[in-house]
Amino acid sequence: MSQPAGDDQFELFDLRVEWEGDGPCWCKAKAGDHFELHGEQLHFPPGQSWSIYTLAALLPILPAKQRPCHPNDWMSTDARVACPDPNCKARFVIRRCGTRSFNHAAVTAEPLATSPQDPSKKP
């Protein structure tokens, strides 16, 4: 089924990723440290930094958490990701905190496919 002409809008959830834990954290994170993801842009509060290893553990799951899913899908309920350091007991909680609308044409040079089953076919 193709989209109606001129309708290339879609929505993504904004996400807030927050460090929660107690005890020593070798990546220097502190309880309450967080960042937000709006579309494809990461937003960090002034003065906060994040370990590249922590980000590497979180980044693969964020696009999936941004998208709507079936209510029974585990992606709609599971919100915690373990710190990648096996010596750290910290968790990172990912919360959906709003939605934002985007237009396909504003985020890619590729035109919409005529059929969602075959993205290689262009209109």
N, CA, C and O atoms as a MOPAC input file, in Angstrom:
PM7 MOZYME 1SCF
protein

 N      0.84500 1    -1.17200 1     0.00000 1
 C      0.00000 1     0.00000 1     0.00000 1
 C      0.89100 1     1.23600 1     0.00000 1
 O      1.76600 1     1.36400 1     0.85600 1
 N      0.68500 1     2.13100 1    -0.93200 1
 C      1.52000 1     3.32200 1    -0.99900 1
 C      0.88100 1     4.44900 1    -0.19900 1
 O     -0.31800 1     4.43000 1     0.07700 1
 N      1.69400 1     5.42300 1     0.16700 1
 C      1.22800 1     6.56900 1     0.92100 1
 C      0.47300 1     7.51000 1    -0.00400 1
 O      0.78600 1     7.58000 1    -1.19200 1
 N     -0.51800 1     8.23900 1     0.51600 1
 C     -1.18000 1     9.25000 1    -0.30300 1
 C     -0.16400 1    10.30300 1    -0.75100 1
 O      0.78200 1    10.61400 1    -0.02800 1
 N     -0.37100 1    10.83900 1    -1.93800 1
 C      0.53900 1    11.84700 1    -2.47900 1
 C      0.68300 1    12.99100 1    -1.48500 1
 O     -0.30700 1    13.49400 1    -0.95400 1
 N      1.91500 1    13.39300 1    -1.24200 1
 C      2.18400 1    14.51600 1    -0.34400 1
 C      2.18800 1    14.14900 1     1.13000 1
 O      2.48700 1    15.00300 1     1.96500 1
 N      1.86400 1    12.89900 1     1.48300 1
 C      1.84200 1    12.49900 1     2.89100 1
 C      3.08800 1    11.68600 1     3.20500 1
 O      3.09600 1    10.46200 1     3.07300 1
 N      4.13200 1    12.37500 1     3.61900 1
 C      5.37500 1    11.66600 1     3.93800 1
 C      5.74300 1    11.84900 1     5.40500 1
 O      6.91300 1    11.74200 1     5.77300 1
 N      4.73800 1    12.12800 1     6.24900 1
 C      4.99100 1    12.40400 1     7.65600 1
 C      5.02600 1    11.11600 1     8.47900 1
 O      4.31000 1    10.15600 1     8.19400 1
 N      5.87700 1    11.12200 1     9.50400 1
 C      5.93400 1    10.02200 1    10.46000 1
 C      6.30600 1    10.59000 1    11.82100 1
 O      6.79900 1    11.71400 1    11.91300 1
 N      6.07100 1     9.81400 1    12.88400 1
 C      6.37700 1    10.26300 1    14.24000 1
 C      7.38300 1     9.33700 1    14.89500 1
 O      7.40100 1     8.12900 1    14.66300 1
 N      8.21600 1     9.94600 1    15.72000 1
 C      9.15600 1     9.21800 1    16.56600 1
 C      8.99300 1     9.71100 1    17.99600 1
 O      8.62400 1    10.86100 1    18.23700 1
 N      9.27300 1     8.82200 1    18.93500 1
 C      9.28800 1     9.22900 1    20.33600 1
 C     10.58700 1     9.97500 1    20.63000 1
 O     11.65100 1     9.59600 1    20.13900 1
 N     10.49600 1    11.03000 1    21.42800 1
 C     11.68500 1    11.61000 1    22.04800 1
 C     12.05200 1    10.68000 1    23.19700 1
 O     11.17300 1    10.11400 1    23.84700 1
 N     13.34400 1    10.52100 1    23.44800 1
 C     13.80200 1     9.64100 1    24.52200 1
 C     14.66000 1    10.40100 1    25.51400 1
 O     15.37700 1    11.33400 1    25.15300 1
 N     14.57600 1     9.99100 1    26.75500 1
 C     15.48000 1    10.47800 1    27.80700 1
 C     16.18200 1     9.24600 1    28.35600 1
 O     15.52800 1     8.29600 1    28.78700 1
 N     17.50200 1     9.25800 1    28.34200 1
 C     18.31300 1     8.15500 1    28.84700 1
 C     18.99600 1     8.65700 1    30.11000 1
 O     19.72800 1     9.64600 1    30.08500 1
 N     18.74500 1     7.95600 1    31.21900 1
 C     19.26100 1     8.41100 1    32.51400 1
 C     20.03000 1     7.29300 1    33.20900 1
 O     19.62100 1     6.13200 1    33.19700 1
 N     21.15500 1     7.67100 1    33.81300 1
 C     21.98200 1     6.73700 1    34.57600 1
 C     21.31700 1     6.51700 1    35.91200 1
 O     20.94700 1     7.47600 1    36.59000 1
 N     21.16100 1     5.25400 1    36.30100 1
 C     20.67500 1     4.95100 1    37.64500 1
 C     21.55200 1     3.85300 1    38.21000 1
 O     21.79900 1     2.83700 1    37.55900 1
 N     22.00500 1     4.06300 1    39.38900 1
 C     22.86900 1     3.05900 1    39.98800 1
 C     23.42300 1     3.54800 1    41.30400 1
 O     23.22800 1     4.69400 1    41.70600 1
 N     24.10700 1     2.65800 1    41.94800 1
 C     24.79600 1     3.02000 1    43.17900 1
 C     26.14000 1     2.30400 1    43.16600 1
 O     26.33300 1     1.32500 1    42.44500 1
 N     27.02500 1     2.78900 1    43.94300 1
 C     28.34800 1     2.18600 1    43.96800 1
 C     29.25600 1     2.81400 1    42.93400 1
 O     28.86000 1     3.74600 1    42.23400 1
 N     30.46000 1     2.31200 1    42.83600 1
 C     31.43700 1     2.92300 1    41.92800 1
 C     31.05500 1     2.72300 1    40.46100 1
 O     30.54700 1     1.67300 1    40.06800 1
 N     31.31000 1     3.74100 1    39.68000 1
 C     31.08300 1     3.67000 1    38.24800 1
 C     32.36200 1     4.13000 1    37.57100 1
 O     32.76200 1     5.28200 1    37.73300 1
 N     32.99400 1     3.27600 1    36.83400 1
 C     34.29600 1     3.56700 1    36.23800 1
 C     34.19500 1     4.53900 1    35.06400 1
 O     35.20200 1     5.10700 1    34.64300 1
 N     32.99500 1     4.73100 1    34.53700 1
 C     32.83100 1     5.66500 1    33.42000 1
 C     32.58200 1     7.09100 1    33.90000 1
 O     32.39600 1     7.99600 1    33.08700 1
 N     32.57700 1     7.28900 1    35.19600 1
 C     32.42700 1     8.60600 1    35.83300 1
 C     30.99500 1     9.13500 1    35.82600 1
 O     30.78100 1    10.30600 1    36.14000 1
 N     30.02300 1     8.31700 1    35.48300 1
 C     28.63200 1     8.76300 1    35.51300 1
 C     28.15700 1     8.89000 1    36.95800 1
 O     28.65800 1     8.21400 1    37.85600 1
 N     27.18400 1     9.76800 1    37.15800 1
 C     26.58800 1     9.97600 1    38.47000 1
 C     25.07000 1     9.81300 1    38.34200 1
 O     24.49200 1    10.05900 1    37.28300 1
 N     24.44000 1     9.39400 1    39.44000 1
 C     22.97900 1     9.25100 1    39.42900 1
 C     22.35500 1    10.54300 1    38.92600 1
 O     22.70600 1    11.63500 1    39.37200 1
 N     21.43300 1    10.40100 1    38.00100 1
 C     20.75800 1    11.56000 1    37.43400 1
 C     21.36300 1    12.07700 1    36.14300 1
 O     20.71600 1    12.83600 1    35.42200 1
 N     22.61000 1    11.67500 1    35.83300 1
 C     23.18500 1    12.07600 1    34.54500 1
 C     22.27000 1    11.55300 1    33.44100 1
 O     21.75300 1    10.44000 1    33.53400 1
 N     22.07200 1    12.34800 1    32.40500 1
 C     21.14200 1    11.95400 1    31.35700 1
 C     21.47200 1    12.67100 1    30.05300 1
 O     22.26400 1    13.61200 1    30.00900 1
 N     20.83300 1    12.18700 1    28.99900 1
 C     20.79900 1    12.90900 1    27.73300 1
 C     19.45100 1    12.62700 1    27.09900 1
 O     18.74800 1    11.69800 1    27.49500 1
 N     19.09600 1    13.43200 1    26.11500 1
 C     17.85000 1    13.22600 1    25.39100 1
 C     18.14700 1    13.02900 1    23.92100 1
 O     19.12900 1    13.54500 1    23.38600 1
 N     17.27200 1    12.26700 1    23.28100 1
 C     17.35200 1    12.02700 1    21.84700 1
 C     16.08700 1    12.58200 1    21.21500 1
 O     14.98100 1    12.13200 1    21.51400 1
 N     16.25800 1    13.56300 1    20.33900 1
 C     15.14400 1    14.15900 1    19.58600 1
 C     15.42200 1    13.88200 1    18.12000 1
 O     16.34600 1    14.45200 1    17.53900 1
 N     14.62700 1    13.01300 1    17.52400 1
 C     14.91000 1    12.61900 1    16.15200 1
 C     16.24500 1    11.89400 1    16.12300 1
 O     16.41200 1    10.86700 1    16.78100 1
 N     17.20100 1    12.42700 1    15.35800 1
 C     18.52300 1    11.79300 1    15.32600 1
 C     19.57900 1    12.60400 1    16.06100 1
 O     20.77600 1    12.35600 1    15.91000 1
 N     19.14000 1    13.56700 1    16.85200 1
 C     20.06600 1    14.45400 1    17.54600 1
 C     20.14000 1    14.13500 1    19.03900 1
 O     19.11600 1    14.09300 1    19.72100 1
 N     21.35400 1    13.90900 1    19.54300 1
 C     21.58300 1    13.73000 1    20.97800 1
 C     21.76800 1    15.09600 1    21.62500 1
 O     22.47200 1    15.95300 1    21.09000 1
 N     21.13700 1    15.29500 1    22.77500 1
 C     21.23700 1    16.55800 1    23.51500 1
 C     21.74100 1    16.25300 1    24.92000 1
 O     21.10000 1    15.53000 1    25.68200 1
 N     22.89600 1    16.81500 1    25.24700 1
 C     23.51000 1    16.62200 1    26.55900 1
 C     23.39600 1    17.90000 1    27.37300 1
 O     23.61100 1    18.98700 1    26.83500 1
 N     23.06000 1    17.80000 1    28.66500 1
 C     23.04500 1    18.99600 1    29.50200 1
 C     24.45600 1    19.58300 1    29.60900 1
 O     25.43800 1    18.84600 1    29.52500 1
 N     24.56300 1    20.89300 1    29.79300 1
 C     25.88800 1    21.50900 1    29.94600 1
 C     26.67100 1    20.86200 1    31.08700 1
 O     26.13000 1    20.60400 1    32.16200 1
 N     27.93500 1    20.61000 1    30.83700 1
 C     28.81800 1    20.06200 1    31.86300 1
 C     28.79700 1    18.55700 1    32.00400 1
 O     29.60100 1    18.00600 1    32.75700 1
 N     27.90400 1    17.87000 1    31.30600 1
 C     27.87900 1    16.41100 1    31.40300 1
 C     28.63500 1    15.80200 1    30.23800 1
 O     28.58600 1    16.29200 1    29.10900 1
 N     29.33200 1    14.72600 1    30.54100 1
 C     30.00500 1    13.97200 1    29.48700 1
 C     29.63100 1    12.50100 1    29.65400 1
 O     29.24700 1    12.05600 1    30.73600 1
 N     29.75100 1    11.76700 1    28.56500 1
 C     29.40900 1    10.34800 1    28.58700 1
 C     30.54700 1     9.55200 1    27.96700 1
 O     31.16800 1     9.98000 1    26.99400 1
 N     30.80400 1     8.40900 1    28.53500 1
 C     31.80900 1     7.48900 1    28.02600 1
 C     31.39300 1     6.96800 1    26.65000 1
 O     30.22100 1     6.66800 1    26.42400 1
 N     32.34900 1     6.86400 1    25.74100 1
 C     32.02200 1     6.31200 1    24.42000 1
 C     31.59700 1     4.84700 1    24.52200 1
 O     30.82600 1     4.37500 1    23.68600 1
 N     32.07800 1     4.12900 1    25.51700 1
 C     31.70800 1     2.72400 1    25.67700 1
 C     30.25600 1     2.60600 1    26.15500 1
 O     29.53000 1     1.70300 1    25.73800 1
 N     29.84100 1     3.52100 1    27.02900 1
 C     28.45100 1     3.55000 1    27.46400 1
 C     27.55000 1     3.87500 1    26.28000 1
 O     26.53600 1     3.21100 1    26.06500 1
 N     27.92100 1     4.89400 1    25.51600 1
 C     27.12200 1     5.25000 1    24.34500 1
 C     27.07000 1     4.10000 1    23.34600 1
 O     26.02800 1     3.85400 1    22.73900 1
 N     28.17700 1     3.40000 1    23.17200 1
 C     28.21200 1     2.27100 1    22.23100 1
 C     27.22400 1     1.17900 1    22.64500 1
 O     26.64500 1     0.51400 1    21.78700 1
 N     27.03000 1     0.99200 1    23.94400 1
 C     26.08100 1    -0.01500 1    24.42800 1
 C     24.63800 1     0.44100 1    24.22500 1
 O     23.75100 1    -0.38300 1    24.00200 1
 N     24.40200 1     1.74600 1    24.30100 1
 C     23.04800 1     2.28100 1    24.21700 1
 C     22.57300 1     2.55400 1    22.78900 1
 O     21.40200 1     2.34500 1    22.47500 1
 N     23.46600 1     3.01500 1    21.93600 1
 C     23.05900 1     3.48300 1    20.60300 1
 C     22.27300 1     2.47700 1    19.76800 1
 O     21.31900 1     2.88600 1    19.10700 1
 N     22.61300 1     1.19300 1    19.75600 1
 C     21.85000 1     0.26400 1    18.90100 1
 C     20.37100 1     0.13600 1    19.26800 1
 O     19.54700 1    -0.14400 1    18.39700 1
 N     20.02500 1     0.33400 1    20.52100 1
 C     18.63500 1     0.14500 1    20.93800 1
 C     17.79100 1     1.41100 1    20.78300 1
 O     16.56500 1     1.32000 1    20.72500 1
 N     18.41500 1     2.58400 1    20.71500 1
 C     17.65800 1     3.83700 1    20.71000 1
 C     16.72900 1     4.00000 1    19.50400 1
 O     15.58400 1     4.40800 1    19.69800 1
 N     17.15400 1     3.70500 1    18.26900 1
 C     16.20900 1     3.84600 1    17.15700 1
 C     14.97000 1     2.95300 1    17.29500 1
 O     13.87200 1     3.34300 1    16.89700 1
 N     15.14800 1     1.77300 1    17.85300 1
 C     13.99400 1     0.88900 1    18.05700 1
 C     13.06200 1     1.44200 1    19.13500 1
 O     11.84100 1     1.34700 1    19.00700 1
 N     13.62800 1     2.01600 1    20.19000 1
 C     12.80300 1     2.59900 1    21.25600 1
 C     12.06500 1     3.84900 1    20.77700 1
 O     11.03700 1     4.21000 1    21.35100 1
 N     12.56800 1     4.50900 1    19.74500 1
 C     11.91300 1     5.70600 1    19.22500 1
 C     10.63800 1     5.39400 1    18.46400 1
 O      9.77300 1     6.26000 1    18.32900 1
 N     10.50700 1     4.18100 1    17.96800 1
 C      9.39900 1     3.85800 1    17.07700 1
 C      8.22800 1     3.23100 1    17.82000 1
 O      8.41800 1     2.47500 1    18.77200 1
 N      7.01200 1     3.55300 1    17.37500 1
 C      5.84400 1     2.90000 1    17.97800 1
 C      5.90900 1     1.39100 1    17.71200 1
 O      6.43200 1     0.95500 1    16.68700 1
 N      5.38300 1     0.61900 1    18.63200 1
 C      5.37000 1    -0.82900 1    18.45700 1
 C      4.09200 1    -1.40000 1    19.07300 1
 O      3.33700 1    -0.69500 1    19.74200 1
 N      3.87800 1    -2.65200 1    18.83800 1
 C      2.72400 1    -3.34100 1    19.39800 1
 C      2.82400 1    -3.31300 1    20.92800 1
 O      3.92200 1    -3.46100 1    21.46500 1
 N      1.70600 1    -3.12600 1    21.64300 1
 C      1.75700 1    -3.07100 1    23.11100 1
 C      2.34700 1    -4.32900 1    23.76100 1
 O      2.86500 1    -4.25000 1    24.87500 1
 N      2.27800 1    -5.48800 1    23.08800 1
 C      2.82000 1    -6.72300 1    23.65200 1
 C      4.29200 1    -6.93400 1    23.32500 1
 O      4.91100 1    -7.86400 1    23.84200 1
 N      4.85100 1    -6.09800 1    22.49000 1
 C      6.25900 1    -6.19600 1    22.11100 1
 C      7.12500 1    -5.83200 1    23.32000 1
 O      6.82900 1    -4.86400 1    24.02200 1
 N      8.17000 1    -6.58300 1    23.56500 1
 C      9.03300 1    -6.30900 1    24.71200 1
 C      9.64800 1    -4.91300 1    24.64300 1
 O     10.01100 1    -4.34800 1    25.67500 1
 N      9.76700 1    -4.35700 1    23.45500 1
 C     10.34900 1    -3.03400 1    23.30400 1
 C      9.47600 1    -1.96800 1    23.96000 1
 O      9.97200 1    -0.89800 1    24.31100 1
 N      8.18100 1    -2.24700 1    24.13200 1
 C      7.28800 1    -1.28100 1    24.76000 1
 C      7.36900 1    -1.31900 1    26.28600 1
 O      6.88400 1    -0.39700 1    26.94300 1
 N      7.97000 1    -2.36000 1    26.86400 1
 C      8.00500 1    -2.48800 1    28.32400 1
 C      9.41400 1    -2.46300 1    28.91200 1
 O      9.61700 1    -1.89900 1    29.98700 1
 N     10.37600 1    -3.05200 1    28.24000 1
 C     11.73100 1    -3.13800 1    28.79000 1
 C     12.44700 1    -1.81200 1    28.56700 1
 O     12.57500 1    -1.34800 1    27.43400 1
 N     12.91200 1    -1.20800 1    29.65100 1
 C     13.47600 1     0.13800 1    29.55100 1
 C     14.89200 1     0.25400 1    30.10600 1
 O     15.49100 1     1.32700 1    30.02200 1
 N     15.43700 1    -0.81100 1    30.66500 1
 C     16.75200 1    -0.70900 1    31.29800 1
 C     17.80700 1    -1.45800 1    30.49200 1
 O     17.57700 1    -2.55500 1    29.98200 1
 N     18.97800 1    -0.81800 1    30.39900 1
 C     20.12700 1    -1.39500 1    29.70100 1
 C     21.26700 1    -1.42100 1    30.70300 1
 O     21.51400 1    -0.43300 1    31.39500 1
 N     21.95800 1    -2.54100 1    30.78400 1
 C     23.07300 1    -2.67800 1    31.72200 1
 C     24.29300 1    -1.92700 1    31.22300 1
 O     24.52100 1    -1.81900 1    30.01800 1
 N     25.05800 1    -1.42100 1    32.14000 1
 C     26.34000 1    -0.81200 1    31.80400 1
 C     27.20100 1    -1.89000 1    31.13300 1
 O     27.17300 1    -3.04700 1    31.55100 1
 N     27.95700 1    -1.52600 1    30.10700 1
 C     28.76500 1    -2.54000 1    29.42000 1
 C     29.96000 1    -3.02600 1    30.23700 1
 O     30.58200 1    -4.02700 1    29.87900 1
 N     30.28900 1    -2.33600 1    31.32400 1
 C     31.40900 1    -2.74500 1    32.17500 1
 C     30.92200 1    -3.83200 1    33.13400 1
 O     30.03600 1    -3.56400 1    33.94500 1
 N     31.46600 1    -5.04000 1    33.07100 1
 C     30.98700 1    -6.11300 1    33.94500 1
 C     31.24300 1    -5.84800 1    35.42600 1
 O     30.65800 1    -6.51900 1    36.27600 1
 N     32.10700 1    -4.88400 1    35.75400 1
 C     32.38700 1    -4.55200 1    37.14500 1
 C     31.48100 1    -3.44100 1    37.68500 1
 O     31.62600 1    -3.03100 1    38.83700 1
 N     30.56600 1    -2.96400 1    36.87800 1
 C     29.67200 1    -1.87500 1    37.26500 1
 C     28.25400 1    -2.41400 1    37.35100 1
 O     27.82300 1    -3.18500 1    36.49300 1
 N     27.53800 1    -2.01000 1    38.37800 1
 C     26.16200 1    -2.48400 1    38.54300 1
 C     25.13400 1    -1.46200 1    38.04600 1
 O     23.93700 1    -1.63200 1    38.27800 1
 N     25.57800 1    -0.42500 1    37.37900 1
 C     24.67600 1     0.62900 1    36.92100 1
 C     23.75000 1     0.14500 1    35.81500 1
 O     24.05000 1    -0.80900 1    35.09800 1
 N     22.63300 1     0.81900 1    35.70000 1
 C     21.67300 1     0.60500 1    34.62600 1
 C     21.35800 1     1.96100 1    34.01800 1
 O     21.47700 1     3.00100 1    34.66500 1
 N     20.96100 1     1.91900 1    32.78100 1
 C     20.53600 1     3.12300 1    32.08400 1
 C     19.08200 1     2.91800 1    31.72100 1
 O     18.74200 1     1.95400 1    31.03500 1
 N     18.22000 1     3.81200 1    32.17200 1
 C     16.79500 1     3.68500 1    31.89900 1
 C     16.45200 1     4.59600 1    30.72300 1
 O     16.85500 1     5.75900 1    30.67600 1
 N     15.70300 1     4.04100 1    29.78200 1
 C     15.30400 1     4.75900 1    28.57000 1
 C     13.80300 1     5.02200 1    28.67100 1
 O     12.99600 1     4.09300 1    28.70500 1
 N     13.44800 1     6.29900 1    28.71700 1
 C     12.03700 1     6.67800 1    28.83400 1
 C     11.58100 1     7.40700 1    27.57500 1
 O     12.29600 1     8.25300 1    27.03800 1
 N     10.40600 1     7.07300 1    27.12200 1
 C      9.77800 1     7.82300 1    26.04100 1
 C      9.15800 1     9.06400 1    26.67700 1
 O      8.41400 1     8.96100 1    27.65300 1
 N      9.46300 1    10.22700 1    26.12600 1
 C      9.03400 1    11.46200 1    26.80100 1
 C      8.37300 1    12.46300 1    25.85500 1
 O      8.52700 1    13.67200 1    26.03000 1
 N      7.65800 1    11.98300 1    24.88000 1
 C      6.97100 1    12.86500 1    23.94400 1
 C      7.12800 1    12.32800 1    22.53800 1
 O      7.84300 1    11.35300 1    22.31000 1
 N      6.46000 1    12.96400 1    21.60200 1
 C      6.59800 1    12.57000 1    20.21000 1
 C      6.94100 1    13.79900 1    19.38200 1
 O      6.69900 1    14.93600 1    19.78500 1
 N      7.49900 1    13.53900 1    18.23700 1
 C      7.91000 1    14.58500 1    17.31500 1
 C      7.59100 1    14.09900 1    15.90000 1
 O      7.79900 1    12.92900 1    15.57800 1
 N      7.09200 1    14.99200 1    15.06800 1
 C      6.75400 1    14.64300 1    13.68200 1
 C      7.89600 1    15.00900 1    12.74900 1
 O      8.57300 1    16.02100 1    12.93200 1
 N      8.09400 1    14.16800 1    11.74800 1
 C      9.13100 1    14.37300 1    10.74000 1
 C      8.53100 1    14.12700 1     9.36300 1
 O      7.49900 1    13.46900 1     9.23400 1
 N      9.17400 1    14.65300 1     8.35400 1
 C      8.79500 1    14.38800 1     6.97100 1
 C      9.91700 1    13.60400 1     6.31900 1
 O     11.09200 1    13.94500 1     6.45400 1
 N      9.54200 1    12.55400 1     5.61400 1
 C     10.50800 1    11.69800 1     4.92500 1
 C     11.47600 1    12.52400 1     4.08200 1
 O     12.68800 1    12.31900 1     4.14500 1
 N     10.94900 1    13.44500 1     3.30500 1
 C     11.77900 1    14.24500 1     2.39000 1
 C     12.78700 1    15.14000 1     3.12600 1
 O     13.78200 1    15.56200 1     2.53800 1
 N     12.53200 1    15.42800 1     4.40400 1
 C     13.44400 1    16.28500 1     5.16700 1
 C     14.59000 1    15.50800 1     5.81400 1
 O     15.54700 1    16.11400 1     6.29500 1
 N     14.50700 1    14.17200 1     5.83200 1
 C     15.52000 1    13.38700 1     6.52300 1
 C     16.30800 1    12.44700 1     5.61900 1
 O     17.23900 1    11.78200 1     6.07500 1
 N     15.93500 1    12.38700 1     4.32600 1
 C     16.66100 1    11.53000 1     3.39200 1
 C     16.49200 1    12.03600 1     1.96800 1
 O     15.49900 1    12.68200 1     1.63300 1
 N     17.47700 1    11.73000 1     1.14000 1
 C     17.39700 1    12.07100 1    -0.28000 1
 C     16.64600 1    11.00400 1    -1.07100 1
 O     16.23600 1    11.24100 1    -2.20700 1
 N     16.46800 1     9.83100 1    -0.47000 1
 C     15.76800 1     8.73800 1    -1.15300 1
 C     14.27100 1     9.01600 1    -1.19400 1
 O     13.68600 1     9.37800 1    -0.17400 1
 N     13.63800 1     8.85200 1    -2.36100 1
 C     12.18500 1     9.04300 1    -2.43700 1
 C     11.46300 1     7.88200 1    -1.76900 1
 O     12.02800 1     6.80400 1    -1.57900 1
 N     10.20800 1     8.12100 1    -1.41800 1
 C      9.39600 1     7.04800 1    -0.85800 1
 C      9.19800 1     5.95300 1    -1.90100 1
 O      9.05200 1     6.23500 1    -3.09000 1
 N      9.19400 1     4.71500 1    -1.45000 1
 C      8.95300 1     3.57700 1    -2.34300 1
 C      7.47200 1     3.52900 1    -2.69300 1
 O      6.63200 1     4.00600 1    -1.93100 1
 N      7.16000 1     2.96100 1    -3.82900 1
 C      5.75700 1     2.80200 1    -4.21400 1
 C      5.10500 1     1.68500 1    -3.42400 1
 O      3.88300 1     1.65700 1    -3.27400 1
 N      5.91900 1     0.75700 1    -2.91400 1
 C      5.40600 1    -0.36100 1    -2.14100 1
 C      6.28700 1    -0.55400 1    -0.92000 1
 O      7.50500 1    -0.66200 1    -1.06700 1
 N      5.71200 1    -0.60200 1     0.30200 1
 C      6.53800 1    -0.80800 1     1.49400 1
 C      7.26100 1    -2.15800 1     1.48800 1
 O      8.26200 1    -2.32000 1     2.18500 1
 N      6.76600 1    -3.12900 1     0.70700 1
 C      7.41300 1    -4.43700 1     0.66500 1
 C      8.67800 1    -4.42100 1    -0.18600 1
 O      9.54400 1    -5.27800 1    -0.01100 1
 N      8.80300 1    -3.45600 1    -1.10900 1
 C      9.95100 1    -3.42500 1    -1.99500 1
 C     10.52800 1    -2.01100 1    -2.06500 1
 O     10.21000 1    -1.25200 1    -2.98000 1
 N     11.38400 1    -1.65800 1    -1.08500 1
 C     11.93600 1    -0.30100 1    -1.06000 1
 C     12.88900 1    -0.01300 1    -2.21600 1
 O     13.28800 1     1.13600 1    -2.40700 1
 N     13.26300 1    -1.03000 1    -2.99000 1
 C     14.16900 1    -0.78000 1    -4.11900 1
 C     13.44100 1    -0.14000 1    -5.30000 1
 O     14.07100 1     0.46800 1    -6.16500 1
 N     12.12400 1    -0.27700 1    -5.33400 1
 C     11.33800 1     0.31400 1    -6.43000 1
 C     10.98800 1     1.74300 1    -6.06300 1
 O     10.39200 1     2.00600 1    -5.01900 1
 N     11.36100 1     2.64100 1    -6.91900 1
 C     11.10700 1     4.05400 1    -6.67000 1
 C      9.90300 1     4.50700 1    -7.46500 1
 O      9.60500 1     3.97200 1    -8.53300 1
 N      9.20200 1     5.52000 1    -6.92100 1
 C      7.99900 1     6.00200 1    -7.62900 1
 C      8.34900 1     6.59800 1    -8.97500 1
 O      7.46100 1     7.04900 1    -9.69900 1

